[in-house]
Amino acid sequence: MNYKIEYINETDRQTIIDANNTKILIEEQNIIEGNFLIFSDVKPLENQLIELSDTQMVIMSGIADVYMATLGF
């Protein structure tokens, strides 16, 4: 879920960021209607893919270690 919060100045902006430290800041909008911070409680897909790739490499390394151990290396 995304949360769009308006801020007025830099102090207000930082207070909002600090108060939402469990969420991910995904966008900042500075438009005619005002300044907004957009947070999400879901990680962006790009971050999820990086974590998945890292996990996959750890698993592959573990499999390689087991395979080498069975060969006596």
C-alpha positions in Angstrom: 0.0 0.0 0.0 1.2 3.5 -0.8 0.9 6.5 1.5 1.0 10.1 0.2 1.8 12.7 2.8 2.1 16.4 2.2 4.8 18.5 3.7 5.4 22.3 4.0 9.1 22.8 4.7 12.3 20.8 5.1 11.8 20.4 8.9 8.3 19.0 8.3 9.7 16.7 5.5 12.4 15.3 7.9 9.8 14.8 10.7 7.6 12.8 8.3 10.5 10.7 7.1 11.5 9.9 10.7 8.0 9.1 11.7 7.6 6.7 8.7 11.0 4.9 9.1 9.4 1.5 8.8 8.1 2.3 5.3 10.1 2.8 2.1 10.3 6.3 0.6 9.5 5.6 -3.1 8.9 9.0 -4.5 9.0 12.7 -3.8 6.7 15.1 -5.6 7.2 18.8 -5.8 4.3 19.9 -7.9 2.0 22.9 -8.1 -0.5 21.3 -5.7 2.2 21.0 -3.0 5.1 18.9 -1.8 4.5 15.2 -1.2 6.4 12.2 0.1 5.1 8.9 -1.1 5.9 5.8 1.1 5.2 2.2 0.6 5.1 -0.7 2.9 6.1 -3.0 0.0 9.7 -3.1 -1.3 10.1 -2.0 -4.9 10.3 -5.0 -7.3 13.9 -4.0 -8.2 15.0 -4.4 -4.6 13.1 -7.7 -4.3 14.9 -9.0 -7.4 18.3 -8.0 -6.1 17.6 -9.8 -2.8 16.3 -12.9 -4.7 19.5 -12.9 -6.8 21.7 -12.7 -3.7 19.8 -15.5 -2.1 20.1 -17.6 -5.2 23.9 -17.1 -5.3 24.2 -18.3 -1.7 22.1 -21.4 -2.4 24.2 -22.2 -5.6 27.4 -21.7 -3.6 26.1 -24.1 -0.9 25.2 -26.7 -3.6 28.6 -26.4 -5.1 30.3 -26.9 -1.7 28.3 -30.0 -1.1 29.0 -31.3 -4.6 32.8 -30.7 -4.2 32.7 -32.4 -0.7 31.1 -35.5 -2.2 33.9 -35.7 -4.8 36.5 -35.5 -2.1 37.8 -31.9 -2.7 
